[in-house]
């Protein structure tokens, strides 16, 4: 089994697993977290499988920028852009990364 077929986030990006998608384009998919930590909690993943932020390199600069711009768009769509929001990337074991696919969390809807 390759990394992509065994990765739940790749399966969501490929449309093989369902998720409550709030935004997607050719580079990223954003969906509601199934265990929300705030009134608004959306996960943004790149369609490209990268295990963690620590695995990203200069080849991924544009993709990383697209993830940040997607966070803005998610915040707009979810109604938290004006009030403010938090973007978090957990990386590695000590960073509490639970799924080995680069992803960011957009949190908002209350003061954090």
Secondary structure, DSSP 8 states (H G I E B T S, - for coil): --TTTT-HHHHHHTTSS---EEEE-SSEEEEE-TT-SSSEEEEEEESS--S-GGG--GGGHHHHHHHHHHHHHHHHHTT-TTT-EEEE---TTTTT--SSS-EEEEEESS--
